[in-house]
Amino acid sequence: MPENNTHRRSKNRLKKAGAAFAAGTALLFGAVYVNANASSVGGSATTTASPAASSAAVSDVVDAADAFLATLDDDQQAEVLLDLTEENATAWSNLPCGSTCRVGIELSTLSEEQLAAAEAVIEAATGTGSGTGYDQISQILAADDVLGETAGGYSSGNYYLAFLGTPGTSGTWQLHFGGHHLAVNLTYEDGEVEGTTPFFIGVEPTSWTDDDGTSYAPLAGMHDGMLDLLAGLSDDELSQAKLSESYTDVLLGPDEDGDFPETKEGLSVGELTDDQQELVLNAIQPWVDVADDSTAASVLSTYASELDDTYISYSGGTDLDTQGDYVRIDGPGVWIEFVCQDGVVYQNQIHYHTVYRDHTTDYGGEFSF
C-alpha cells in the first residue's frame, strides 16, 4: 500500500525491533500453574529485564510463527492466516464474545503440541518482565479460568490467535491475539516492529490465591504506577488534573479506533518536577512492556522525549478502588486509560479495564481512521 504521512511517522518512531523469550514462566492455557514470577497481591509488578538481555531478532518471532503453522492442517491454517485488512485488525473486544467479535483460531481447539507452539509465538513476541509482557498475559488467561469456576463462558481456552498477513522479515503482518479482557496487536514491517498497539487489558478478579498458596495480581504494576503518579501531585496540581466528566469505562476501547479527543485535558507534564516526570514514565512503562524488551525500551524513550507535550488527568477519586475512578495519560504518541468498574461476576468487588494506544502507530499506522 502507498506509504502515507502517518505511516512514515510510525516508521521513524519505531525503528528498533526485536523479540524476547520469557524465561522460567509457563503460559497458563487451560490451567493455573505456579509461577515463580507471579505478582504478589499489593506488590510491585513492573520490574523488567534489561533490553540487552535475552533479546533476539524479529526472525525469532517469525520462526515461532512458522513452527506453529507447521503443526496445523490446511483448514486450521486457513483460520490463522488472514489478510491484513482494517476489518480483521479491528476485530477485537474486551468481552467474552468468542468468535462473534474476533478472528483467528480458538485455543481450545488445539492439540497439546499445537498449543505449546502457539504459546511459543506469544512468548517470543512479548516482554520478559515479571508482571508484564508474557507473564502478565499468562495471568490474564489464568484469571479467566478462575472466573470459569464461578460463571459459565470463561476459560483460558476461549482466546484466539491470528496472523494478519504472512509472518516474515519482509512485508507487513500483524500478530493478533486476544479474548476476554485482552487484545494484543503487534505489527511488523520488513523485520521491524511498526506498532505495539492497541493493547487492551483488564482483569476480574483483580487478585486471587491459587490452591498452592501463590498470589496473583496481574494489573498490580499498572494500578500502583497510576496510584503513585496521583500521589505525587500537590493539591493544586490535582485540581488542574481533575476532569469535569465522569467515566465508567475507557473511551478508546474496541470499535473506537482513531477517536482521540481533539484537545488534551488535565495537567501538563512539562510543568512538573523531574521526580514527578519520572513517576509519569514509571506509570507508562507496564503498558509499553507488552512488547519485546528492545522495542519497549525504544518506545519508552520516545515517550520520555515527548513529556513536555503530554498531559495527565483523572476523574472520580485518587485511590483507584471505587467505580468510576479513572486516570488518563495523553501525549503526542502515548494514550493510556485506566478505570475501576464494579465487578461483573464478583459483584461485591471492583475490576479493572485499561487500554493503551498510540496516536500515530496503532496497527502500525497501516490504516486511517
MOBEL-V284749 format. One record per backbone hydrogen bond with DSSP energy under -1.0 kcal/mol. NH is the residue of the N-H (numbers start at 1). CO is the residue of the C=O. If there is no record, write none. Layout:
((NH CO) (NH CO))
//
This chain:
((8 4) (9 5) (10 6) (11 7) (12 8) (13 9) (14 10) (19 56) (20 124) (29 27) (38 35) (43 40) (53 50) (56 19) (60 57) (62 58) (63 59) (64 60) (65 61) (66 62) (67 63) (68 64) (69 65) (70 66) (71 68) (72 69) (77 73) (78 74) (80 76) (81 77) (82 163) (85 83) (89 85) (90 86) (91 88) (92 90) (97 95) (100 97) (101 98) (105 161) (107 159) (108 157) (109 106) (110 107) (115 111) (116 112) (117 113) (118 114) (119 115) (120 116) (121 117) (122 118) (123 119) (124 120) (125 121) (126 122) (130 47) (132 129) (134 127) (135 132) (136 132) (137 133) (138 134) (139 135) (140 136) (141 137) (142 138) (143 139) (144 140) (145 141) (146 142) (147 143) (148 144) (149 146) (150 147) (151 147) (158 155) (160 178) (161 105) (162 176) (163 80) (164 174) (165 82) (173 188) (174 164) (175 186) (176 162) (177 184) (178 160) (179 182) (181 94) (182 179) (183 200) (184 177) (186 175) (187 195) (188 173) (189 192) (190 171) (192 189) (194 187) (195 187) (199 356) (200 183) (201 354) (202 181) (203 352) (208 216) (210 214) (213 210) (216 208) (220 217) (223 219) (224 220) (225 221) (226 222) (227 223) (228 224) (229 225) (230 226) (231 227) (232 228) (233 230) (238 234) (239 235) (240 236) (241 237) (242 238) (243 314) (256 253) (259 256) (267 312) (269 310) (271 268) (272 269) (277 273) (278 274) (279 275) (280 276) (281 277) (282 278) (283 279) (284 280) (285 281) (287 284) (288 284) (289 285) (290 287) (291 288) (296 292) (297 293) (298 294) (299 295) (300 296) (301 297) (302 298) (303 299) (304 300) (305 301) (307 304) (309 306) (310 307) (311 330) (312 267) (313 328) (314 241) (315 326) (324 340) (325 322) (326 315) (327 338) (328 313) (329 336) (330 311) (331 334) (335 357) (336 329) (337 355) (338 327) (339 353) (340 325) (341 351) (343 349) (347 345) (349 346) (351 341) (352 203) (353 339) (354 201) (355 337) (356 199) (357 335) (359 333) (362 358) (363 197) (364 361) (365 362) (366 363))
//
